[in-house]
Amino acid sequence: MALLKPQQDQIMQPGILADHQIRDLAQNEGMIDPFVEKQKNDGIISYGLSSYGYDARCSEDFKIFTNVDNALVDPKNFSDQSFVDRQSDICVIPPNSFVLTHTIEYFRIPKDVLVICLGKSTYARCGLIVNVTPLEPGWEGHVTLEISNTTPLPARIYANEGIAQFLFFKGSDACETSYADRSGKYMGQRGVTLPRL
């Protein structure tokens, strides 16, 4: 049985978005900027459009967690003194610690789409875990990424290469109140953004 090629003029149905749907939203509505249409993987950790997602890159801006000042981690009163700032194409995460960085890509999420992020398997197999909360409908900005080193050894990550895969889920209808409508506190963030109350 021959596979049917999707019609470009079909109305998008609820469910996970395929490559051609992601491409359309990126190119025509600015959902991902800059947008890389094909996977790049020549000697690097891959990034770009995949079958049912988009592999984003991390920037050269890093905030490495440190406990030099014996600071208390408090999400209601978070101190930037808990970090050492580095700008580099390589970041070494201390054992059992984490780093904050952000995507190179700027995302503009449509009002009827929710985005889930998962770490890339290359890093996961090294004990590095990428944590990102869902990108809500109507949100836009650089995505702040938290990368945890769960190992007892220092671990290296590479800027300008793939770090996480984003999966785009179209809802059955646009939500009544988007992230932008309620003026969410992380709306339009650029660079690494620390916790806000």
Secondary structure, DSSP 8 states (H G I E B T S, - for coil): -------TTS---SEE--HHHHHHHHHHH-SEES--SS-B-SSS--BEEETTEEEEEB-SEEEEE--TT-----TTS--GGGEEEEESSEEEE-TT-EEEEEEEEEEE--TTEEEEEEE-HHHHTTTEEEE---B-TT-EEEEEEEEEE-SSS-EEEETTSEEEEEEEEE-SS--SS-TTTTT-TTTTB-S------
